[in-house]
Amino acid sequence: MAQYGYEIFMYDMTIDGLPQENEHFHFFKEGIAGIEVKEQNLNTLSHFIKRNGHEDKTNMILKMDVEGAEWGFLSTVSHEILSQFDQIVFEFHDMIQPKTQSQMNETVACIRKINQTHSLVHLHANNHGSLLILDDKILFPEFLELTYVKTSNYELVDDENIYLPISLDQPNHPSRQDIPLGFWNKKSNNILGISR
């Protein structure tokens, strides 16, 4: 994206710098969370959008892999902030960890929230984690990589005949086989397509 002249704003409090530099890279040793936590160098996406002067931008792309903090982010972010992004790429963590009913309700609420403004268009299993087998046939991974697009920008058509992974996908752990999710968009298998 930098090669096409896009400005890339990156936030990661776990590293001191980027492995490579580019005039379009803007790196901050800070993290994104659902609320500001000064002592941990965390702040909200709305704070960073305002600081970067992007309050009026409505065609941005968000990529978020924050090791489980995505749930706190999704539970607090406004629909208005989400709507500023044409595309959102997440890695969802802790998908098969034991949860209380309250935690499960919060996870479902987060997925319903993103589904109000965006539609899931691609899904890939990260093969680093554990697997849960549902109904002796559906593999449900601990970590899911999801690509969403802003629903209002597209005329989307359901296709139940896409077998995952597709040729675009690559195993995260190269020495392990990619996780076959099969025909996840079939109505009978629809797990993440929680109704809006």
N, C-alpha and C positions, 0 to 999 in steps of 0.2 A: 504494500500500500504506500509505503514511503517513496518507492520508485515512481509512483504516479503523482507524487506531490501532496499526499494527504498528511496532515499533522497528526502524530500519534502521541497520545498522552498516556503514560504508563505509571502505575502505582504498585509498589511492592516493598513492604517494610522488612522483608526477610533477606534482601540482598543489598550490597553497597553500591552497585552500579550495573550497567548493562554489559553483556558480553561483546557487543559491538556498538559503534556510534553511528549516527546519521543526523544530518541537519534537521530532519523532520521529527526526530525522537525528542520527547520531553519527559524525562524520568524524575519521579519523586519517591523518596524513601518513606512512603506513607502507605497506609492500608485503607481499604474501603470497608465500611461496616454499616449496620443499620442505624447506629447512633455514634455520636462523637465520644471517643475515649482518649483524652489528651495524653495520659501517661503511657498508652500503648501506640501512640502516633496513628490513631484511626480517626476517620471522619466519614461523613455521608457523601453519597454521589452528588446530591444537590449542592453541597458545599463546594465540591471540586468543579462542578459545572459553572457555578457562579464565579469562582476564582479564575477560571479559564476564560470567562467572557462568553460562554456558550448558552446563555439563558434563552436566546432566540433561535438556536439551531434545532432543526426538526428532522434532520436526515443523518444522524450519527450512527455509528456502530459501536456496540459494547461487547467486549469479551471479558468474561469473569470466571476465574478459577481461583477461589479463595478458601479452599479446604474446609468447607462446611459453613463458612460465614455467609454464604449466599442465602440461607434461610432467614437469618436476621435482616439481611438487606431486603429481601423480597417482602418480609412481613411489615416493613416500615416505609418502603419507597412508595411515592405517590404514583397514581396512574398518569398524571401529567408528566412526570419525569420519565417514566417508561415510554410514553408516547413520543419522546424526543428521539428515540432510536428506531431506525428502519430495520435493523437486524440486531439480535442479541444472541450471543453464543455463551452458554453456561456449561460448567461441569457441576452436576448435582452429586453431592457426597452423602454418605450414610444412608443409602436407600434401603438397605436390608438390616441395618442395625436394630436391635430391640428398642422399641419405643413405647412410651405410655400412650394411652388413648388421646391425651391432650397434645402430645408431640405429633402424633399421626394427624390429628385434626389441623394443627398448625401447618404441617407439610402440605396437606391437601389444600388448605386455604391459600398457601403461597402459589401452588400450581394453578389454582382457579384464578388467582389475581393476574398472573402473567397471561393466562388464556383470555382475559377480558380485552387486552390490547393487541396481543400477538398470537400467531399460530405456529405450532410446531411443524417444521418442514423437514427436519432430519434428526436422526437419533443414532448414536453409536455407543457401544459398550466399551468402557476402559477395562482392559483385561488385566490390570494390576491387582484388582480387588477380588473379593469373594463372590460366590454365586449362590442364588437361591433358585430352586427348581419348583415351579408352580404347575400343578395339575400334571406332573410327570412329563411335561413337554415344553413349557415356557421357561427360558433362562432369564432370570432377573438379576442384573449385576449390582454390585455395591456402588459403583460409580457410573454415571451416565453423562455423555456429552450430547448436548441438545442445541439445535439451531432454530431460532425463532425469527419470524419476519412480522412486521407490523401489518396486521390483518387488513386495515383500510387501504393499504397501498397495492394490494394484489387481488386478483380473482383466483382464488385457490380451489383446486379440485382434488377430492379424495381419490387415492389410488391404493386399493387393497392388495395389489399384486407386486409390491416392491419388497424384495427379500433383503433383509439386513444381515450383515453389512453389505454395502454396495462397493463397486470398484474404486470409488473415491476414498474409501476408508482404509486405514492402515492400523495394525496392532500397536497399541501404546508401548507394550513390552514386546520387542521384536522377536525374542526367542520363544514366545508363547503364541499359540493359535488365537486368532481373533475370535471373539465370542459371537456365535450365530444367534441373532435375535429373531430370525425368521420373518414371518409376515406380521409384524407388530401392528400394522394399521388395519388389520381385519377387525371388523366390529366385535367379533367374539373374543379377540385378544386385547382389546383396547384398554390398557391399564393407565397410561398417562393422559389420555384424551379426556380428562375429567370435564364434565359438561360445564359450560359457562354459566 
